[in-house]
Amino acid sequence: MAQTRTDAILGAAVIAAAVWFVVYAGQIAGLGQARAGYELTASFRSVEGVRVGADVRLGGVRIGSVGAMTLDPDSLRAELRLRIRDGIALPEDTLAVVATEGLLGGAFIELLPGGAPFDLAPGDRIEQTQSAVSLVTLLLRAVSGGDGAP
């Protein structure tokens, strides 16, 4: 009888720990927050390293995520839909930059606000963008001493 009670208590503790872990992992991953906020779009020549779900940061602070990534067949540019947290007002001359966390880090979108008197509205397009810089291209330029062309 005592062994059964011990097994039941231990089993309940394991289940409670598993539930806590799933809830904690969901909070870290930002699950349940994906629908909050508003959406902006931005067009880039290259979004190398950026994935759906990647951070959108302002001043190093996560203020949103990349909601979708498609290729515009007319302009052949990458189109990103950015989900921005409510309460964050961005000037209409905001610059969106593909940035990385270092040589081995992941890529994210960094927003650099301008000084325009008007803010972007939900659904607006960020007009000023700066694409990812290819590490291979930079290495070729350094080695060849030129523009990276063969």
Residue pairs with C-beta under 8 A, 6 or more apart in sequence:
26 32
30 65
34 65
34 67
34 83
36 85
36 86
37 64
37 83
37 84
37 85
37 86
37 88
38 83
38 84
38 86
38 122
38 123
39 67
39 81
39 82
39 83
39 84
39 122
39 123
40 81
40 82
40 84
40 90
40 120
40 122
40 123
40 124
40 125
40 126
41 79
41 80
41 81
41 82
41 123
41 124
41 125
41 126
42 79
42 80
42 82
42 96
42 109
42 125
42 126
42 129
43 72
43 75
43 77
43 78
43 79
43 80
43 125
43 129
44 77
44 78
44 80
44 96
44 98
44 129
44 131
44 132
45 77
45 78
45 131
46 78
46 98
46 131
46 132
46 134
47 69
47 78
47 80
47 98
47 107
47 131
47 132
48 98
48 107
48 131
48 132
48 134
49 98
49 100
49 106
49 107
49 132
50 66
50 69
50 80
50 98
50 107
50 108
50 109
50 132
51 66
51 69
51 106
51 107
52 66
52 67
52 68
52 69
53 65
53 66
54 65
54 66
54 106
54 107
54 108
54 109
55 62
55 64
55 65
55 66
55 108
55 109
56 62
56 63
56 64
56 65
56 66
56 82
56 83
56 84
56 108
56 109
56 111
57 63
57 99
57 108
57 109
57 110
57 111
58 88
58 90
58 110
58 111
58 113
63 84
63 85
63 88
63 111
64 82
64 83
64 84
64 85
64 88
65 82
65 83
66 80
66 81
66 82
66 83
66 109
67 81
67 82
67 83
68 80
68 81
69 78
69 79
69 80
69 81
70 78
70 79
71 77
71 78
71 79
72 78
72 79
80 109
82 96
82 109
82 126
84 90
89 119
89 120
90 111
90 113
90 119
90 120
90 126
91 113
91 114
91 115
91 116
91 117
91 118
91 119
91 120
92 114
92 116
92 118
92 119
92 120
92 124
93 114
93 115
93 116
93 127
93 128
94 111
94 112
94 113
94 114
94 120
94 126
94 128
95 111
95 112
95 114
95 126
95 128
95 129
95 130
96 109
96 110
96 111
96 112
96 126
96 128
96 129
96 130
97 109
97 110
97 111
97 112
97 129
97 130
98 107
98 108
98 109
98 110
98 130
98 131
98 132
99 107
99 108
99 109
99 110
100 106
100 107
100 108
100 132
101 107
101 108
103 135
107 132
111 126
114 128
120 126
137 148
138 148
140 148
141 147
141 148
